[in-house]
Amino acid sequence: MAVDFAAIAFRDVSKTFDRGRTLAVRAVSLEVASGEFVAVVGTSGSGKTTLLKTINRLVEPTSGVVEVEGQDVQGIDPFQLRRRIGYVFQGVGLFPHLTVAENIAVTPRLVGWAKTESDARVGELLDLVQLPRDLARRMPTTLSGGQQQRVGVARALAARPHIVLMDEPFGALDPITRDSLAREYRAVHLELGLTTVMITHDMLEAVLLADRIAVMAKGEIVEVGTPHELLNDPKNEYVRELIDVPRRQASEVERLAGARS
């Protein structure tokens, strides 16, 4: 799918490890439109996280080009690039020796915001991710897993990035917290007009959150489509199997509910 304006573009991107012996990503081409929410789905080892990390240069591609807002990322200082892009990942990675407010304000302070401006931004973001402002003075270890993940989202949004990358962001949470936080992030994505690329192994999560889904297997994108397209007319057998899993689960839940009523 060609888009009017690609916030992110992969152009024939490949990545090998172990001096070329291990191929993690093979000839991936994909464009993500400005304001779009794209989920990249695949099992462990499919190459999805490696692909994501080429966007902010945590991984350098072996060949091909990655563009962010029309610029080849190889021409952008990696530290400057990462300050322009929000990054949320499983396990959060909050600094344990910093308060919640200090964690959120890390990037604004690095790029030179005044303390009054960054303090005000912390308050705005706590409101946005639905956390009480009095948590600002707390240490991360005193928070629940769901609260820590909300702080992680706030930190990713602190310097007002246009692009947010998410690597299995909700995978370690309990089902209720996971569902709630995922829906809240989708609302934030729409409210702020973000471009989001989310990595997940959960096809149901991708279907419920994303505008488009790219399915990866063995380092390649095997199919790309909207949730409606993949649910109703998957072209690839592996994609068909992924789509069938939540359908079988829903059918079994309905059968059990009916049997016990």
Accessible surface in RSA format (square Angstrom, percent):
REM  Atomic radii and reference values for relative SASA: ProtOr
REM  Chains: A
REM  Algorithm: Lee & Richards
REM  Probe-radius: 1.40
REM  Slices: 20
REM RES _ NUM      All-atoms   Total-Side   Main-Chain    Non-polar    All polar
REM                ABS   REL    ABS   REL    ABS   REL    ABS   REL    ABS   REL
RES MET A   1   156.82  81.2  89.53  59.2  67.29 160.2  95.28  81.0  61.54  81.5
RES ALA A   2    93.46  85.9  64.86 100.1  28.60  65.1  67.67  95.3  25.79  68.3
RES VAL A   3    23.68  15.6   1.74   1.6  21.94  52.9   7.41   6.4  16.27  44.1
RES ASP A   4   160.24 112.2 119.41 118.9  40.83  96.5  41.65  98.0 118.60 118.3
RES PHE A   5   105.83  52.9 101.47  62.8   4.36  11.4 104.09  63.1   1.74   5.0
RES ALA A   6    18.63  17.1   9.73  15.0   8.91  20.3   9.73  13.7   8.91  23.6
RES ALA A   7     2.92   2.7   2.92   4.5   0.00   0.0   2.92   4.1   0.00   0.0
RES ILE A   8     0.09   0.1   0.00   0.0   0.09   0.2   0.09   0.1   0.00   0.0
RES ALA A   9     0.81   0.7   0.67   1.0   0.14   0.3   0.67   0.9   0.14   0.4
RES PHE A  10     4.99   2.5   3.26   2.0   1.73   4.5   3.26   2.0   1.73   4.9
RES ARG A  11    96.73  40.6  92.26  47.0   4.47  10.6  45.35  62.0  51.38  31.1
RES ASP A  12    86.32  60.5  84.75  84.3   1.58   3.7  25.52  60.1  60.80  60.6
RES VAL A  13     0.00   0.0   0.00   0.0   0.00   0.0   0.00   0.0   0.00   0.0
RES SER A  14    19.33  16.3  19.33  25.8   0.00   0.0   8.91  19.0  10.43  14.6
RES LYS A  15    32.14  15.7  32.14  19.7   0.00   0.0   0.37   0.3  31.76  33.8
RES THR A  16    34.35  24.4  27.03  27.4   7.32  17.4  19.55  26.3  14.80  22.4
RES PHE A  17    80.79  40.4  75.93  47.0   4.86  12.6  80.79  49.0   0.00   0.0
RES ASP A  18    83.28  58.3  65.87  65.6  17.41  41.2  15.13  35.6  68.15  68.0
RES ARG A  19   231.44  97.2 184.81  94.2  46.63 111.0  72.71  99.4 158.72  96.2
RES GLY A  20    47.03  58.0   0.00   N/A  47.03  58.0  19.45  53.4  27.58  61.8
RES ARG A  21   187.41  78.7 148.67  75.8  38.74  92.2  74.41 101.7 112.99  68.5
RES THR A  22    62.76  44.6  59.66  60.5   3.10   7.4  47.22  63.4  15.54  23.5
RES LEU A  23    66.54  37.1  40.92  29.3  25.62  64.4  40.92  28.7  25.62  68.9
RES ALA A  24    16.99  15.6   9.88  15.3   7.10  16.2  16.27  22.9   0.72   1.9
RES VAL A  25     0.04   0.0   0.04   0.0   0.00   0.0   0.04   0.0   0.00   0.0
RES ARG A  26   112.53  47.2 110.38  56.3   2.15   5.1  23.47  32.1  89.05  54.0
RES ALA A  27    55.26  50.8  36.61  56.5  18.65  42.4  36.61  51.6  18.65  49.4
RES VAL A  28     2.70   1.8   0.11   0.1   2.59   6.2   2.70   2.3   0.00   0.0
RES SER A  29    75.28  63.6  50.68  67.6  24.60  56.7  37.96  80.8  37.32  52.3
RES LEU A  30    14.23   7.9   6.79   4.9   7.44  18.7  12.77   9.0   1.46   3.9
RES GLU A  31    36.33  20.9  34.41  26.0   1.93   4.6  10.84  21.0  25.50  20.8
RES VAL A  32     0.33   0.2   0.33   0.3   0.00   0.0   0.33   0.3   0.00   0.0
RES ALA A  33    22.55  20.7  22.55  34.8   0.00   0.0  22.55  31.8   0.00   0.0
RES SER A  34    67.94  57.4  45.33  60.5  22.61  52.1  12.10  25.8  55.84  78.2
RES GLY A  35    33.05  40.8   0.00   N/A  33.05  40.8  17.13  47.0  15.93  35.7
RES GLU A  36    17.38  10.0  13.80  10.4   3.58   8.5  12.25  23.7   5.12   4.2
RES PHE A  37     0.00   0.0   0.00   0.0   0.00   0.0   0.00   0.0   0.00   0.0
RES VAL A  38     0.53   0.3   0.53   0.5   0.00   0.0   0.53   0.5   0.00   0.0
RES ALA A  39     0.00   0.0   0.00   0.0   0.00   0.0   0.00   0.0   0.00   0.0
RES VAL A  40     2.54   1.7   2.54   2.3   0.00   0.0   2.54   2.2   0.00   0.0
RES VAL A  41     0.33   0.2   0.33   0.3   0.00   0.0   0.33   0.3   0.00   0.0
RES GLY A  42     1.35   1.7   0.00   N/A   1.35   1.7   1.35   3.7   0.00   0.0
RES THR A  43    74.93  53.3  72.90  73.9   2.03   4.8  55.86  75.0  19.07  28.8
RES SER A  44   110.02  93.0  83.35 111.2  26.67  61.4  46.01  98.0  64.01  89.7
RES GLY A  45    78.19  96.4   0.00   N/A  78.19  96.4  41.27 113.3  36.92  82.7
RES SER A  46     3.29   2.8   0.70   0.9   2.59   6.0   2.91   6.2   0.38   0.5
RES GLY A  47     9.21  11.4   0.00   N/A   9.21  11.4   6.42  17.6   2.80   6.3
RES LYS A  48    14.99   7.3  14.56   8.9   0.43   1.0   2.57   2.3  12.42  13.2
RES THR A  49    42.86  30.5  41.44  42.0   1.42   3.4  30.85  41.4  12.01  18.2
RES THR A  50    23.06  16.4  21.58  21.9   1.48   3.5   0.82   1.1  22.24  33.6
RES LEU A  51     1.80   1.0   1.80   1.3   0.00   0.0   1.80   1.3   0.00   0.0
RES LEU A  52     1.58   0.9   0.00   0.0   1.58   4.0   1.47   1.0   0.12   0.3
RES LYS A  53    63.29  30.9  62.89  38.6   0.40   0.9  11.12  10.0  52.17  55.6
RES THR A  54     0.06   0.0   0.06   0.1   0.00   0.0   0.06   0.1   0.00   0.0
RES ILE A  55     0.04   0.0   0.04   0.0   0.00   0.0   0.04   0.0   0.00   0.0
RES ASN A  56     3.38   2.3   3.38   3.3   0.00   0.0   0.13   0.3   3.25   3.1
RES ARG A  57    37.36  15.7  31.99  16.3   5.38  12.8   0.04   0.1  37.32  22.6
RES LEU A  58    80.66  44.9  50.72  36.3  29.95  75.3  52.15  36.6  28.51  76.7
RES VAL A  59    23.47  15.4  19.19  17.4   4.28  10.3  23.47  20.4   0.00   0.0
RES GLU A  60    66.42  38.1  63.03  47.7   3.39   8.1  52.28 101.1  14.14  11.5
RES PRO A  61    22.63  16.5   4.62   4.2  18.00  65.4   4.62   3.8  18.00 111.9
RES THR A  62    81.19  57.7  48.51  49.2  32.68  77.9  52.77  70.9  28.42  43.0
RES SER A  63    58.94  49.8  50.26  67.1   8.68  20.0  45.72  97.4  13.22  18.5
RES GLY A  64    35.75  44.1   0.00   N/A  35.75  44.1   9.86  27.1  25.89  58.0
RES VAL A  65    54.26  35.7  52.24  47.3   2.02   4.9  54.26  47.1   0.00   0.0
RES VAL A  66     1.45   1.0   0.00   0.0   1.45   3.5   0.00   0.0   1.45   3.9
RES GLU A  67    38.43  22.1  38.26  28.9   0.17   0.4   1.37   2.7  37.06  30.3
RES VAL A  68     1.25   0.8   1.25   1.1   0.00   0.0   1.25   1.1   0.00   0.0
RES GLU A  69    56.74  32.6  39.50  29.9  17.24  41.0  14.30  27.7  42.44  34.6
RES GLY A  70    55.41  68.3   0.00   N/A  55.41  68.3  26.60  73.0  28.81  64.5
RES GLN A  71    91.00  50.9  87.02  63.6   3.98   9.5  32.21  68.6  58.79  44.6
RES ASP A  72    59.39  41.6  50.38  50.1   9.01  21.3  24.61  57.9  34.78  34.7
RES VAL A  73     0.45   0.3   0.45   0.4   0.00   0.0   0.45   0.4   0.00   0.0
RES GLN A  74    90.29  50.5  68.38  50.0  21.91  52.2  43.20  91.9  47.10  35.7
RES GLY A  75    71.94  88.7   0.00   N/A  71.94  88.7  38.02 104.3  33.92  76.0
RES ILE A  76    16.32   9.3  12.02   9.0   4.30  10.4  16.07  11.6   0.25   0.7
RES ASP A  77    73.44  51.4  58.62  58.4  14.81  35.0  30.43  71.6  43.01  42.9
RES PRO A  78    33.00  24.1  33.00  30.1   0.00   0.0  33.00  27.2   0.00   0.0
RES PHE A  79   125.41  62.7 124.24  77.0   1.17   3.0 124.96  75.8   0.44   1.3
RES GLN A  80    92.31  51.6  91.56  66.9   0.75   1.8  29.57  62.9  62.74  47.6
RES LEU A  81     0.00   0.0   0.00   0.0   0.00   0.0   0.00   0.0   0.00   0.0
RES ARG A  82    73.88  31.0  62.60  31.9  11.28  26.9  32.56  44.5  41.32  25.0
RES ARG A  83    71.33  29.9  60.99  31.1  10.34  24.6  12.66  17.3  58.66  35.6
RES ARG A  84    83.62  35.1  72.30  36.9  11.32  27.0  54.52  74.5  29.10  17.6
RES ILE A  85     9.01   5.1   0.82   0.6   8.19  19.7   1.57   1.1   7.44  20.2
RES GLY A  86     3.69   4.6   0.00   N/A   3.69   4.6   3.63  10.0   0.07   0.2
RES TYR A  87    48.42  22.6  37.96  21.6  10.46  27.2  33.94  25.5  14.48  17.9
RES VAL A  88     3.80   2.5   1.11   1.0   2.69   6.5   3.80   3.3   0.00   0.0
RES PHE A  89    65.19  32.6  64.42  39.9   0.77   2.0  64.42  39.1   0.77   2.2
RES GLN A  90    86.37  48.3  70.37  51.4  15.99  38.1  17.38  37.0  68.98  52.3
RES GLY A  91    56.08  69.2   0.00   N/A  56.08  69.2  35.19  96.6  20.89  46.8
RES VAL A  92    11.00   7.2   8.58   7.8   2.42   5.8   9.50   8.3   1.50   4.1
RES GLY A  93    38.70  47.7   0.00   N/A  38.70  47.7  27.07  74.3  11.63  26.0
RES LEU A  94    20.46  11.4   3.30   2.4  17.17  43.2   3.30   2.3  17.17  46.2
RES PHE A  95    84.64  42.3  84.34  52.2   0.30   0.8  84.64  51.3   0.00   0.0
RES PRO A  96    87.86  64.0  78.76  71.8   9.10  33.1  79.46  65.6   8.39  52.2
RES HIS A  97   132.03  72.2 105.96  73.7  26.06  66.7  85.33  87.9  46.70  54.3
RES LEU A  98    42.48  23.7  42.48  30.4   0.00   0.0  42.48  29.8   0.00   0.0
RES THR A  99    30.52  21.7  30.52  30.9   0.00   0.0  27.48  36.9   3.05   4.6
RES VAL A 100     0.01   0.0   0.00   0.0   0.01   0.0   0.01   0.0   0.00   0.0
RES ALA A 101    26.60  24.5  25.98  40.1   0.61   1.4  26.21  36.9   0.39   1.0
RES GLU A 102    86.02  49.4  79.34  60.0   6.68  15.9  33.15  64.1  52.87  43.2
RES ASN A 103     0.00   0.0   0.00   0.0   0.00   0.0   0.00   0.0   0.00   0.0
RES ILE A 104     0.39   0.2   0.39   0.3   0.00   0.0   0.39   0.3   0.00   0.0
RES ALA A 105     9.60   8.8   8.86  13.7   0.74   1.7   9.60  13.5   0.00   0.0
RES VAL A 106    36.33  23.9  30.78  27.9   5.55  13.4  35.56  30.9   0.77   2.1
RES THR A 107    29.65  21.1  29.65  30.1   0.00   0.0   6.17   8.3  23.49  35.5
RES PRO A 108     0.92   0.7   0.92   0.8   0.00   0.0   0.92   0.8   0.00   0.0
RES ARG A 109   120.36  50.5 103.43  52.7  16.93  40.3  28.24  38.6  92.12  55.8
RES LEU A 110   104.26  58.1  80.14  57.3  24.12  60.6  83.73  58.8  20.53  55.2
RES VAL A 111    64.96  42.7  30.70  27.8  34.25  82.5  37.81  32.8  27.15  73.6
RES GLY A 112    62.36  76.9   0.00   N/A  62.36  76.9  32.44  89.0  29.92  67.0
RES TRP A 113    43.63  17.5  33.37  16.2  10.26  24.1  20.19  10.8  23.44  38.0
RES ALA A 114    60.50  55.6  46.73  72.1  13.76  31.3  57.57  81.1   2.93   7.8
RES LYS A 115   123.28  60.1 117.13  71.9   6.15  14.6  86.24  77.6  37.04  39.5
RES THR A 116   111.23  79.1 102.24 103.6   8.99  21.4  85.49 114.8  25.74  38.9
RES GLU A 117    84.21  48.3  76.48  57.9   7.73  18.4  34.64  67.0  49.57  40.5
RES SER A 118     1.03   0.9   0.59   0.8   0.43   1.0   0.08   0.2   0.95   1.3
RES ASP A 119    69.53  48.7  58.46  58.2  11.06  26.2  26.99  63.5  42.54  42.4
RES ALA A 120    58.18  53.5  42.91  66.2  15.27  34.7  55.41  78.0   2.76   7.3
RES ARG A 121    24.54  10.3  23.73  12.1   0.80   1.9   2.20   3.0  22.34  13.5
RES VAL A 122     8.29   5.5   8.29   7.5   0.00   0.0   8.29   7.2   0.00   0.0
RES GLY A 123     7.74   9.5   0.00   N/A   7.74   9.5   7.38  20.2   0.36   0.8
RES GLU A 124    79.05  45.4  71.80  54.3   7.25  17.3  37.02  71.6  42.04  34.3
RES LEU A 125     0.44   0.2   0.44   0.3   0.00   0.0   0.44   0.3   0.00   0.0
RES LEU A 126     0.96   0.5   0.96   0.7   0.00   0.0   0.96   0.7   0.00   0.0
RES ASP A 127    77.43  54.2  59.35  59.1  18.07  42.7  31.57  74.3  45.86  45.7
RES LEU A 128    38.14  21.2  23.70  17.0  14.44  36.3  30.24  21.2   7.90  21.3
RES VAL A 129     7.06   4.6   3.16   2.9   3.89   9.4   7.06   6.1   0.00   0.0
RES GLN A 130   118.45  66.2  92.06  67.3  26.39  62.8  35.78  76.2  82.67  62.7
RES LEU A 131    10.66   5.9   4.73   3.4   5.93  14.9   6.35   4.5   4.31  11.6
RES PRO A 132    77.06  56.2  64.21  58.5  12.85  46.7  76.21  62.9   0.85   5.3
RES ARG A 133   133.89  56.2 123.61  63.0  10.28  24.5  53.77  73.5  80.12  48.6
RES ASP A 134    87.44  61.2  76.08  75.7  11.36  26.9  28.40  66.8  59.04  58.9
RES LEU A 135     8.03   4.5   8.03   5.7   0.00   0.0   8.03   5.6   0.00   0.0
RES ALA A 136    17.53  16.1  16.98  26.2   0.55   1.3  17.05  24.0   0.47   1.3
RES ARG A 137   182.90  76.8 164.41  83.8  18.49  44.0  76.62 104.7 106.28  64.4
RES ARG A 138    95.26  40.0  89.88  45.8   5.38  12.8  41.53  56.8  53.73  32.6
RES MET A 139    66.58  34.5  66.19  43.8   0.39   0.9  55.17  46.9  11.41  15.1
RES PRO A 140     5.40   3.9   5.34   4.9   0.05   0.2   5.40   4.5   0.00   0.0
RES THR A 141   107.56  76.5  78.63  79.7  28.93  68.9  64.62  86.8  42.93  64.9
RES THR A 142    75.98  54.0  49.64  50.3  26.34  62.8  58.49  78.6  17.49  26.4
RES LEU A 143    11.85   6.6   0.00   0.0  11.85  29.8   1.15   0.8  10.70  28.8
RES SER A 144    63.40  53.6  48.82  65.2  14.58  33.6  51.91 110.5  11.50  16.1
RES GLY A 145    43.26  53.3   0.00   N/A  43.26  53.3  28.94  79.4  14.32  32.1
RES GLY A 146     8.27  10.2   0.00   N/A   8.27  10.2   3.11   8.5   5.16  11.6
RES GLN A 147    52.06  29.1  51.71  37.8   0.35   0.8  10.13  21.6  41.93  31.8
RES GLN A 148    47.11  26.3  47.11  34.4   0.00   0.0   0.59   1.3  46.52  35.3
RES GLN A 149     4.85   2.7   4.85   3.5   0.00   0.0   0.00   0.0   4.85   3.7
RES ARG A 150    30.58  12.8  30.58  15.6   0.00   0.0   2.33   3.2  28.25  17.1
RES VAL A 151     0.00   0.0   0.00   0.0   0.00   0.0   0.00   0.0   0.00   0.0
RES GLY A 152     3.16   3.9   0.00   N/A   3.16   3.9   2.40   6.6   0.77   1.7
RES VAL A 153     3.76   2.5   3.76   3.4   0.00   0.0   3.76   3.3   0.00   0.0
RES ALA A 154     0.00   0.0   0.00   0.0   0.00   0.0   0.00   0.0   0.00   0.0
RES ARG A 155    33.98  14.3  30.44  15.5   3.54   8.4  12.99  17.8  20.99  12.7
RES ALA A 156    11.04  10.1   0.13   0.2  10.91  24.8   6.56   9.2   4.48  11.9
RES LEU A 157     1.25   0.7   1.12   0.8   0.13   0.3   1.12   0.8   0.13   0.4
RES ALA A 158     0.26   0.2   0.26   0.4   0.00   0.0   0.26   0.4   0.00   0.0
RES ALA A 159    25.25  23.2   7.06  10.9  18.19  41.4   7.06   9.9  18.19  48.2
RES ARG A 160   123.01  51.6 104.70  53.4  18.31  43.6  57.74  78.9  65.27  39.6
RES PRO A 161    12.93   9.4   3.03   2.8   9.90  36.0   7.96   6.6   4.96  30.9
RES HIS A 162   124.19  67.9 120.11  83.5   4.08  10.4  85.48  88.1  38.71  45.0
RES ILE A 163     2.93   1.7   2.78   2.1   0.15   0.4   2.78   2.0   0.15   0.4
RES VAL A 164     0.32   0.2   0.32   0.3   0.00   0.0   0.32   0.3   0.00   0.0
RES LEU A 165     0.20   0.1   0.20   0.1   0.00   0.0   0.20   0.1   0.00   0.0
RES MET A 166     0.05   0.0   0.05   0.0   0.00   0.0   0.00   0.0   0.05   0.1
RES ASP A 167    17.42  12.2  16.56  16.5   0.86   2.0   2.21   5.2  15.21  15.2
RES GLU A 168    25.96  14.9  24.96  18.9   1.00   2.4  19.78  38.3   6.18   5.0
RES PRO A 169     1.39   1.0   0.25   0.2   1.14   4.1   0.25   0.2   1.14   7.1
RES PHE A 170     1.23   0.6   0.62   0.4   0.61   1.6   0.62   0.4   0.61   1.8
RES GLY A 171    25.88  31.9   0.00   N/A  25.88  31.9   3.12   8.6  22.76  51.0
RES ALA A 172    73.75  67.8  35.53  54.8  38.22  86.9  44.52  62.7  29.23  77.4
RES LEU A 173    25.12  14.0  10.85   7.8  14.27  35.9  13.74   9.7  11.38  30.6
RES ASP A 174    77.94  54.6  65.93  65.6  12.01  28.4  41.56  97.8  36.38  36.3
RES PRO A 175   110.00  80.2 102.01  93.0   7.99  29.1 105.12  86.8   4.88  30.3
RES ILE A 176   145.89  83.0 140.60 104.7   5.29  12.7 144.79 104.3   1.10   3.0
RES THR A 177    31.11  22.1  27.61  28.0   3.50   8.3  10.90  14.6  20.22  30.6
RES ARG A 178    44.71  18.8  44.71  22.8   0.00   0.0  17.06  23.3  27.65  16.8
RES ASP A 179    67.65  47.4  62.70  62.4   4.95  11.7  25.16  59.2  42.49  42.4
RES SER A 180    29.29  24.7  28.97  38.7   0.31   0.7  15.03  32.0  14.25  20.0
RES LEU A 181     5.05   2.8   5.05   3.6   0.00   0.0   5.05   3.5   0.00   0.0
RES ALA A 182     6.83   6.3   6.75  10.4   0.08   0.2   6.75   9.5   0.08   0.2
RES ARG A 183   141.84  59.6 134.63  68.6   7.20  17.2  59.89  81.8  81.95  49.7
RES GLU A 184    34.78  20.0  30.06  22.7   4.71  11.2  22.69  43.9  12.09   9.9
RES TYR A 185     3.76   1.8   1.07   0.6   2.68   7.0   3.46   2.6   0.29   0.4
RES ARG A 186    51.83  21.8  51.79  26.4   0.04   0.1  20.25  27.7  31.57  19.1
RES ALA A 187    57.29  52.7  49.79  76.8   7.50  17.1  54.15  76.3   3.14   8.3
RES VAL A 188     9.48   6.2   9.38   8.5   0.10   0.2   9.42   8.2   0.06   0.2
RES HIS A 189     1.58   0.9   1.08   0.7   0.50   1.3   0.24   0.2   1.34   1.6
RES LEU A 190   112.01  62.4  90.23  64.6  21.78  54.7  92.96  65.3  19.05  51.3
RES GLU A 191   126.01  72.3  88.64  67.1  37.37  89.0  43.29  83.7  82.72  67.5
RES LEU A 192    75.80  42.2  46.37  33.2  29.43  74.0  51.67  36.3  24.13  64.9
RES GLY A 193    51.44  63.4   0.00   N/A  51.44  63.4  31.14  85.4  20.31  45.5
RES LEU A 194     5.43   3.0   5.35   3.8   0.08   0.2   5.37   3.8   0.06   0.2
RES THR A 195     2.96   2.1   2.96   3.0   0.00   0.0   0.00   0.0   2.96   4.5
RES THR A 196     0.00   0.0   0.00   0.0   0.00   0.0   0.00   0.0   0.00   0.0
RES VAL A 197     2.94   1.9   2.94   2.7   0.00   0.0   2.94   2.6   0.00   0.0
RES MET A 198     0.00   0.0   0.00   0.0   0.00   0.0   0.00   0.0   0.00   0.0
RES ILE A 199     0.70   0.4   0.70   0.5   0.00   0.0   0.70   0.5   0.00   0.0
RES THR A 200     0.00   0.0   0.00   0.0   0.00   0.0   0.00   0.0   0.00   0.0
RES HIS A 201   102.75  56.2  88.33  61.4  14.42  36.9  58.66  60.5  44.09  51.3
RES ASP A 202    43.48  30.5  38.87  38.7   4.61  10.9   8.52  20.1  34.96  34.9
RES MET A 203     7.68   4.0   3.51   2.3   4.17   9.9   3.51   3.0   4.17   5.5
RES LEU A 204    83.09  46.3  82.27  58.9   0.82   2.1  82.31  57.8   0.79   2.1
RES GLU A 205    14.20   8.2   9.38   7.1   4.82  11.5  11.05  21.4   3.15   2.6
RES ALA A 206     0.00   0.0   0.00   0.0   0.00   0.0   0.00   0.0   0.00   0.0
RES VAL A 207    23.58  15.5  14.41  13.0   9.17  22.1  14.41  12.5   9.17  24.9
RES LEU A 208   123.56  68.8  93.25  66.7  30.31  76.2  95.67  67.2  27.89  75.1
RES LEU A 209     9.29   5.2   6.85   4.9   2.44   6.1   7.71   5.4   1.58   4.2
RES ALA A 210     9.45   8.7   0.00   0.0   9.45  21.5   0.00   0.0   9.45  25.0
RES ASP A 211    50.35  35.3  40.08  39.9  10.27  24.3  22.82  53.7  27.53  27.5
RES ARG A 212     8.25   3.5   8.25   4.2   0.00   0.0   8.22  11.2   0.03   0.0
RES ILE A 213     0.00   0.0   0.00   0.0   0.00   0.0   0.00   0.0   0.00   0.0
RES ALA A 214     0.00   0.0   0.00   0.0   0.00   0.0   0.00   0.0   0.00   0.0
RES VAL A 215     0.00   0.0   0.00   0.0   0.00   0.0   0.00   0.0   0.00   0.0
RES MET A 216     0.00   0.0   0.00   0.0   0.00   0.0   0.00   0.0   0.00   0.0
RES ALA A 217    23.41  21.5  19.55  30.2   3.86   8.8  21.82  30.7   1.58   4.2
RES LYS A 218   180.28  88.0 162.57  99.7  17.71  42.2 114.44 103.0  65.84  70.1
RES GLY A 219     0.99   1.2   0.00   N/A   0.99   1.2   0.17   0.5   0.82   1.8
RES GLU A 220    71.55  41.1  71.49  54.1   0.06   0.1   9.88  19.1  61.67  50.3
RES ILE A 221    38.56  21.9  12.24   9.1  26.32  63.4  12.24   8.8  26.32  71.4
RES VAL A 222    49.27  32.4  21.62  19.6  27.65  66.6  28.19  24.5  21.09  57.2
RES GLU A 223    21.66  12.4  14.69  11.1   6.97  16.6  16.73  32.4   4.94   4.0
RES VAL A 224    53.98  35.5  26.02  23.6  27.96  67.4  26.02  22.6  27.96  75.8
RES GLY A 225     4.23   5.2   0.00   N/A   4.23   5.2   4.23  11.6   0.00   0.0
RES THR A 226    46.63  33.2  46.63  47.3   0.00   0.0  43.98  59.1   2.65   4.0
RES PRO A 227    22.20  16.2  22.20  20.2   0.00   0.0  22.20  18.3   0.00   0.0
RES HIS A 228   129.66  70.9 124.84  86.8   4.82  12.3  83.90  86.5  45.77  53.3
RES GLU A 229    91.02  52.3  87.42  66.1   3.60   8.6  37.93  73.4  53.09  43.3
RES LEU A 230     1.72   1.0   1.72   1.2   0.00   0.0   1.72   1.2   0.00   0.0
RES LEU A 231    49.60  27.6  47.20  33.8   2.40   6.0  47.20  33.1   2.40   6.5
RES ASN A 232    95.43  65.8  62.50  60.4  32.93  79.3  21.62  52.0  73.81  71.3
RES ASP A 233    78.24  54.8  73.73  73.4   4.51  10.7  25.59  60.2  52.65  52.5
RES PRO A 234    16.69  12.2  13.36  12.2   3.32  12.1  13.36  11.0   3.32  20.7
RES LYS A 235   151.33  73.8 122.51  75.2  28.82  68.6  94.07  84.7  57.26  61.0
RES ASN A 236    43.64  30.1  39.53  38.2   4.11   9.9   7.46  18.0  36.18  35.0
RES GLU A 237   101.83  58.5  96.84  73.3   4.99  11.9  56.77 109.8  45.06  36.8
RES TYR A 238    57.07  26.6  53.36  30.4   3.71   9.7  53.84  40.5   3.23   4.0
RES VAL A 239     0.00   0.0   0.00   0.0   0.00   0.0   0.00   0.0   0.00   0.0
RES ARG A 240    88.68  37.2  88.68  45.2   0.00   0.0  38.83  53.1  49.85  30.2
RES GLU A 241    92.48  53.1  90.37  68.4   2.12   5.0  33.73  65.2  58.75  48.0
RES LEU A 242    26.77  14.9  25.58  18.3   1.19   3.0  25.86  18.2   0.90   2.4
RES ILE A 243     1.00   0.6   1.00   0.7   0.00   0.0   1.00   0.7   0.00   0.0
RES ASP A 244    49.54  34.7  49.49  49.3   0.04   0.1   6.45  15.2  43.09  43.0
RES VAL A 245    58.66  38.6  58.37  52.8   0.29   0.7  58.56  50.9   0.10   0.3
RES PRO A 246    19.37  14.1  14.83  13.5   4.54  16.5  15.64  12.9   3.73  23.2
RES ARG A 247   115.08  48.3 106.19  54.1   8.89  21.2  51.94  71.0  63.14  38.3
RES ARG A 248   147.15  61.8 139.25  71.0   7.91  18.8  73.94 101.1  73.21  44.4
RES GLN A 249   106.34  59.5 101.32  74.0   5.02  12.0  40.62  86.5  65.72  49.8
RES ALA A 250    54.81  50.4  46.68  72.0   8.13  18.5  53.76  75.7   1.05   2.8
RES SER A 251    68.89  58.2  62.47  83.4   6.42  14.8  28.15  59.9  40.75  57.1
RES GLU A 252    76.28  43.8  74.46  56.3   1.82   4.3  38.74  74.9  37.53  30.6
RES VAL A 253    97.15  63.9  95.64  86.6   1.51   3.6  96.11  83.5   1.04   2.8
RES GLU A 254   127.78  73.4 115.86  87.7  11.92  28.4  42.54  82.3  85.25  69.6
RES ARG A 255   137.88  57.9 124.29  63.4  13.59  32.4  75.59 103.3  62.29  37.8
RES LEU A 256    59.40  33.1  59.36  42.5   0.04   0.1  59.40  41.7   0.00   0.0
RES ALA A 257    62.31  57.3  46.79  72.2  15.52  35.3  56.68  79.8   5.62  14.9
RES GLY A 258    48.29  59.6   0.00   N/A  48.29  59.6  33.28  91.3  15.01  33.6
RES ALA A 259    77.21  71.0  34.71  53.6  42.50  96.7  47.28  66.6  29.93  79.3
RES ARG A 260   191.83  80.5 155.18  79.1  36.65  87.3  63.58  86.9 128.25  77.7
RES SER A 261   129.19 109.2  58.17  77.6  71.01 163.6  77.34 164.7  51.85  72.6
END  Absolute sums over single chains surface
CHAIN  1 A    12633.2      10010.1       2623.1       7053.6       5579.6
END  Absolute sums over all chains
TOTAL         12633.2      10010.1       2623.1       7053.6       5579.6
